[in-house]
Amino acid sequence: MRQESKPLREGSKLDRGSILAAAFEVLDAEGFDGLSLRLVAERLRVQTPALYWHVENKASLINLMAATISEMANRDKDRARGWRNKLLALSRALRRTMLLHRDSARLSLAASPVEDPRVIAERIAAPLVEGGLSHRQALSYCASVIAYTVGWVAYEQSQPMHKFLAQMIDFPESFETGLRALVGGLTNPPAVAARNVKSSPGP
């Protein structure tokens, strides 16, 4: 059932933030297939062309929504200590954030980056490089963790698959088990591994 549209508060300004908030409401109510600029405009009680001052088209809106999800997840990663803990925090926060919204996995897979890839790569890698990873490792490890998480959430948000898997597994427990196995299997950079061997007690 479609939720009743919520008009902008009196005196409030139509901006990208209010458009994104309304877009997530439409996503939750209608699903990814029902997301449209027309419904976002209806929810804001404005005409669709008014949105074009802030988002170019539906693809642009999807890109901004996915970027918002990613930004929220990365806050937890940046607060964690150590590259493994940062990866664990990123994955947990990404899953938690995505599960707040219907079809967020489909939305994320349909999106394109809203920034220059080099800027995104530097922002993703920097906290992990500080923990001893090379830039290449940092990006590769992040990509592995994000792919695992988005794929997992896609299963959770697919009604037929969710119903099938729920008969066999506990979703949060199984997610955590797989995540720890994935991150635990990622290797330390040689310099960090050498330091660990040096500091370990002899036989």
C-alpha positions in Angstrom: 0.0 0.0 0.0 1.3 3.4 -0.9 2.1 5.7 2.0 0.5 9.1 2.2 2.7 11.8 0.8 4.3 14.1 3.2 4.4 17.8 2.2 7.4 19.9 2.8 7.2 21.8 6.1 6.0 25.3 5.7 8.9 27.5 4.9 11.3 24.6 4.3 13.6 24.6 1.3 13.6 22.0 -1.5 17.2 20.8 -1.6 19.1 17.6 -2.3 18.7 16.4 1.3 14.9 16.7 1.3 14.8 15.0 -2.1 17.0 12.1 -0.9 14.8 11.7 2.2 11.7 11.5 0.1 13.4 9.2 -2.4 14.2 6.7 0.4 10.6 6.9 1.5 9.4 6.1 -2.0 11.9 3.2 -2.2 10.6 1.7 1.1 7.0 2.1 0.0 7.3 1.1 -3.7 10.5 -0.9 -4.0 13.3 -0.3 -6.6 11.0 -1.0 -9.6 8.5 1.7 -8.4 11.1 4.4 -7.6 10.5 7.4 -9.9 11.1 11.2 -9.8 7.3 11.6 -10.2 6.6 9.8 -7.0 9.4 11.7 -5.2 7.9 14.9 -6.4 4.4 13.8 -5.3 5.7 13.0 -1.8 7.3 16.5 -1.6 4.1 18.1 -3.1 6.0 19.8 -5.9 6.1 19.5 -9.6 8.6 17.0 -11.1 10.6 19.7 -13.0 11.4 21.3 -9.6 13.6 18.4 -8.8 15.8 18.9 -11.9 17.5 21.8 -10.2 19.0 19.3 -7.8 19.0 15.9 -9.6 19.4 15.5 -13.4 17.4 12.3 -13.8 16.4 9.0 -12.1 19.9 7.6 -12.7 21.4 10.6 -10.9 19.0 10.1 -8.0 20.0 6.4 -7.7 23.6 7.3 -7.7 23.2 9.8 -4.9 21.1 7.4 -2.8 23.8 4.7 -3.1 26.5 7.2 -2.2 24.5 8.2 0.9 24.4 4.5 2.0 28.1 4.1 1.4 28.9 7.3 3.3 27.0 6.2 6.3 28.7 2.8 6.4 32.2 4.3 6.0 31.8 6.4 9.2 32.0 3.3 11.3 35.1 2.0 9.4 37.0 5.2 10.0 36.4 5.0 13.8 37.8 1.4 14.1 41.4 0.7 14.9 43.5 -1.7 12.7 42.8 -2.6 9.1 41.0 -5.9 10.0 38.7 -4.1 12.4 38.1 -1.4 9.9 37.0 -3.9 7.3 34.7 -5.7 9.8 33.2 -2.3 10.9 32.7 -1.4 7.2 30.8 -4.6 6.4 28.7 -4.6 9.5 27.7 -0.9 9.0 27.0 -1.4 5.3 24.7 -4.4 6.0 23.0 -2.5 8.8 22.5 0.6 6.7 21.3 -1.3 3.7 18.7 -3.3 5.7 17.1 0.0 6.7 15.7 0.4 3.2 13.9 -2.0 0.9 15.8 -3.2 -2.2 18.9 -1.3 -1.3 21.1 -4.0 -2.7 19.5 -3.7 -6.1 19.8 0.1 -5.9 23.5 -0.2 -5.0 24.2 -2.6 -7.9 22.4 -0.2 -10.3 24.3 2.9 -9.2 27.4 4.6 -10.7 29.9 6.6 -8.6 29.1 10.2 -8.2 32.8 11.3 -7.7 36.0 10.8 -9.6 37.2 7.2 -9.1 40.6 8.4 -8.0 39.1 10.5 -5.2 36.9 7.6 -4.1 39.9 5.2 -4.2 42.0 7.5 -2.1 39.3 8.0 0.5 38.6 4.2 0.7 42.3 3.2 0.9 43.7 5.9 3.2 42.4 4.5 6.6 43.6 1.0 5.7 47.0 2.2 4.4 47.5 3.8 7.8 47.1 0.3 9.2 49.9 -1.1 7.1 48.3 -2.2 3.9 49.5 -1.2 0.5 47.1 1.0 -1.6 46.5 -2.0 -3.9 45.7 -4.3 -0.9 43.5 -1.8 0.7 41.3 -1.4 -2.4 41.3 -5.1 -3.1 40.3 -6.0 0.5 37.6 -3.4 0.6 36.2 -4.6 -2.7 36.0 -8.2 -1.4 34.2 -7.2 1.8 31.8 -4.9 0.0 31.0 -7.6 -2.6 30.4 -10.1 0.2 28.1 -7.7 2.1 26.0 -6.5 -0.9 25.6 -10.1 -2.1 24.5 -11.2 1.4 22.0 -8.3 1.7 20.6 -9.2 -1.8 19.8 -12.7 -0.5 18.2 -11.2 2.7 16.1 -8.8 0.6 15.0 -11.3 -1.9 11.7 -12.7 -0.5 11.8 -16.1 -2.1 15.5 -16.7 -1.3 15.1 -15.2 2.2 12.2 -17.6 2.9 14.2 -20.5 1.6 17.4 -19.7 3.5 15.6 -18.8 6.8 14.6 -22.4 7.1 18.3 -23.4 7.3 20.3 -20.6 8.8 20.3 -17.7 11.2 21.0 -14.6 9.0 22.9 -12.4 11.4 25.0 -15.3 12.8 25.8 -16.7 9.4 26.7 -13.3 8.0 29.1 -12.7 10.9 30.6 -16.2 10.5 31.3 -15.6 6.8 32.6 -12.1 7.4 35.1 -13.2 10.0 36.3 -16.0 7.8 36.7 -13.7 4.9 38.6 -11.0 6.8 40.6 -13.5 8.8 41.8 -15.1 5.6 43.2 -11.8 4.2 47.0 -11.7 4.5 49.0 -9.1 6.4 51.4 -7.1 4.3 55.0 -8.5 4.5 56.3 -5.7 6.8 53.5 -6.3 9.3 53.9 -10.1 9.1 57.6 -9.7 9.8 56.9 -7.6 12.8 54.5 -10.1 14.1 57.0 -12.9 13.8 59.7 -10.9 15.5 57.5 -10.0 18.4 56.2 -13.6 18.9 57.8 -15.7 21.7 60.3 -18.3 20.6 59.7 -22.1 20.9 
